[in-house]
């Protein structure tokens, strides 16, 4: 039985006792006993009753104070969130309440401490996870390939800048949207969906995909991988788009080159084979015709040889395997050698070959043989495309201000139509209008450009006017 | 009267050797250095046959043959193509241009003559229906 209950019962008993004593005294007085004795009895009984009520009041008051104290302390705990002990001074009666209450409060305090430390731990972990997420995203954002990550509802959850730029959208992570509402490229959406749906058969696939951007068609390899959750369920798809447009172009250029080379090689070969067969079949009736045939075969064999040499030289320069011997060279000396060799050809066509050469002591750092070849190609082109009786001016000058030596070859020949000018340095390109004037491989100028620009970091330029002539010039830095 | 053949090629040596082979066999040969010139020859006086290179300036062999098919007077001229671009020639394009035979360069002049005989007959034979 608790103190409170005991107290309650005692109080009720005392009240009942008081009440019964008062009732008894009143009854006795009314039956007519002695006034003195009866009034004495009455007084005593009334005193007892008053005393009892007083004691009860004092007792209730002290109990009320203790209860208010407990209530205040618990109220404070509730308000501050700080759990402590309930202390009631000098009231042992409330101990039966406060001891278990304090035990409960101690347990609560311990649990609270545990929770707080766990919370701190979680906060740290959350911060680490957030930093790691940031780090991972930074890695994804730094990738030059476009990266797109979707969840299992085909909603976009992550995309890097490259993807945003390529597909023309802005990622909004707080508002997840289905990819078909973000990408206008329906086939890419289909690819991502198919990958997620057919994840059982393959987790990763690589497909080639074309995207039109600002009118340009670009080719990509799209690597699609399924992301799986711990329960082996597909939780999303990662798509990486790698631009292979350049590689494709290179492959196409290579194919075109091989195709052009084989065409160019087959043409002289066709002549050689045909004339030999004609000789075998006795189609050349007289000696002169036979001799003409032999001349043609010999000429075409030389052409074939030149062609192979040019192709090899260009390929060597392009692939960087060519051996370049750089040494101080006088551009004037090299050009003089070229002119000595070219003079007889010019004479055959009755061409005036004018030399304007700077003093020999100016030197450039160059591969002598290569520069000779470049100058020779320019001079022999001028001879080939200038009609009989024309004029060719070969000049070597030094621009001391800019520190360059310039070699220019100007002819009074056919000239190059404006439409052809941007293409004349391309491999196998020949100006249709001038094809009939001379034979050529379409590789000579390509080689000159390679020698001057790729090997020597110089500059090759051309000016031309149809029917008036062309001027090709290249410049190389002078050694000081 | 012997049969007339127009030969078109931008390579002078090829033009020379083919026309010589055919002339020696008794054909009347007219040469052209590009597609446009060949088309002019064919339109001015339709020949019995055309032998053309594939890659020529201004007008390719295929373009030349397609142009021939546009006009009533030239649409039935049999055509043979000589080409060093064996892999680049689309069979469907050949059919569309009405090209009956393709010989790859390097070719044999003997073979060229053989094909000509196969397509239009001997040089002096009367043309069917003429």
HADDOCK unambig.tbl for C-alpha pairs under 7 A between the chains (distance, minus, plus):
assign (segid A and resid 263 and name CA) (segid B and resid 84 and name CA) 5.15 0.50 0.50
assign (segid A and resid 263 and name CA) (segid B and resid 85 and name CA) 5.89 0.50 0.50
assign (segid A and resid 266 and name CA) (segid B and resid 84 and name CA) 5.95 0.50 0.50
assign (segid A and resid 266 and name CA) (segid B and resid 105 and name CA) 6.27 0.50 0.50
assign (segid A and resid 266 and name CA) (segid B and resid 106 and name CA) 6.07 0.50 0.50
assign (segid A and resid 267 and name CA) (segid B and resid 84 and name CA) 6.69 0.50 0.50
assign (segid A and resid 269 and name CA) (segid B and resid 106 and name CA) 6.03 0.50 0.50
assign (segid A and resid 270 and name CA) (segid B and resid 105 and name CA) 5.50 0.50 0.50
assign (segid A and resid 270 and name CA) (segid B and resid 106 and name CA) 3.72 0.50 0.50
assign (segid A and resid 270 and name CA) (segid B and resid 107 and name CA) 6.10 0.50 0.50
assign (segid A and resid 271 and name CA) (segid B and resid 13 and name CA) 6.20 0.50 0.50
assign (segid A and resid 271 and name CA) (segid B and resid 14 and name CA) 5.92 0.50 0.50
assign (segid A and resid 273 and name CA) (segid B and resid 106 and name CA) 6.57 0.50 0.50
assign (segid A and resid 274 and name CA) (segid B and resid 17 and name CA) 6.86 0.50 0.50
assign (segid A and resid 274 and name CA) (segid B and resid 107 and name CA) 6.75 0.50 0.50
assign (segid A and resid 274 and name CA) (segid B and resid 108 and name CA) 5.79 0.50 0.50
assign (segid A and resid 274 and name CA) (segid B and resid 109 and name CA) 5.91 0.50 0.50
assign (segid A and resid 275 and name CA) (segid B and resid 17 and name CA) 6.80 0.50 0.50
assign (segid A and resid 432 and name CA) (segid B and resid 57 and name CA) 5.51 0.50 0.50
